[in-house]
Amino acid sequence: MKIAIQIDSPIWGGNEKVLTMVAAGLRDRGHQVVVACRRGRPVHQHLTTLGLPVRHVHIGGDVDPFN
């Protein structure tokens, strides 16, 4: 199964830890997983450390406090 997961968090917390565990578990069970997140954020760093495919996205309007 092909699975895409999107997360826009600028921090590393509970949801982000669960996301990486779920993504890695699905991958280890043979699924094709890709995670869309912000470049250079803690989530991106942890996902690439685990060898999970990452696509970079910019989500926000004209006023984006996290960018």
PLY file of the C-alpha trace (Angstrom):
ply
format ascii 1.0
element vertex 67
property float x
property float y
property float z
element edge 66
property int vertex1
property int vertex2
end_header
0.00 0.00 0.00
1.19 3.54 -0.72
0.79 5.83 2.27
1.38 9.59 2.52
1.54 11.29 5.89
1.64 15.07 6.37
2.81 16.89 9.48
3.47 20.60 9.81
4.83 20.79 13.34
7.87 22.98 14.00
8.72 21.09 17.22
9.59 17.56 18.34
6.94 16.27 20.75
4.57 13.40 21.40
2.62 13.50 18.13
5.83 13.70 16.15
7.33 10.71 17.99
4.20 8.65 17.31
4.24 9.69 13.65
7.80 8.45 13.17
7.04 5.16 14.94
3.93 4.61 12.80
5.73 5.53 9.57
8.69 3.26 10.36
6.39 0.41 11.41
4.36 0.65 8.20
7.54 0.73 6.14
8.91 -2.29 7.98
5.70 -4.16 7.12
6.28 -3.57 3.43
4.25 -0.44 2.75
5.56 2.48 0.71
5.51 5.44 3.10
6.38 9.07 2.41
6.09 11.90 4.94
5.51 15.52 3.95
7.02 17.98 6.41
8.99 21.20 6.66
12.64 21.11 5.62
15.16 21.29 8.44
12.70 20.91 11.31
13.18 18.25 14.01
10.61 15.95 12.36
12.56 16.06 9.09
15.81 15.29 10.88
14.39 12.28 12.77
12.69 10.85 9.67
15.84 11.04 7.56
17.83 9.43 10.39
15.41 6.49 10.17
15.80 6.37 6.40
12.19 7.30 5.70
11.41 9.18 2.48
10.56 12.83 3.08
8.98 15.43 0.80
9.31 19.05 1.74
6.26 21.26 1.93
5.62 24.86 2.84
2.23 25.30 4.42
1.11 28.71 5.53
-0.30 31.95 4.32
1.20 35.37 4.00
1.86 35.44 7.74
3.52 32.20 8.77
5.09 32.49 12.25
7.07 29.26 11.81
8.84 30.21 8.62
0 1
1 2
2 3
3 4
4 5
5 6
6 7
7 8
8 9
9 10
10 11
11 12
12 13
13 14
14 15
15 16
16 17
17 18
18 19
19 20
20 21
21 22
22 23
23 24
24 25
25 26
26 27
27 28
28 29
29 30
30 31
31 32
32 33
33 34
34 35
35 36
36 37
37 38
38 39
39 40
40 41
41 42
42 43
43 44
44 45
45 46
46 47
47 48
48 49
49 50
50 51
51 52
52 53
53 54
54 55
55 56
56 57
57 58
58 59
59 60
60 61
61 62
62 63
63 64
64 65
65 66
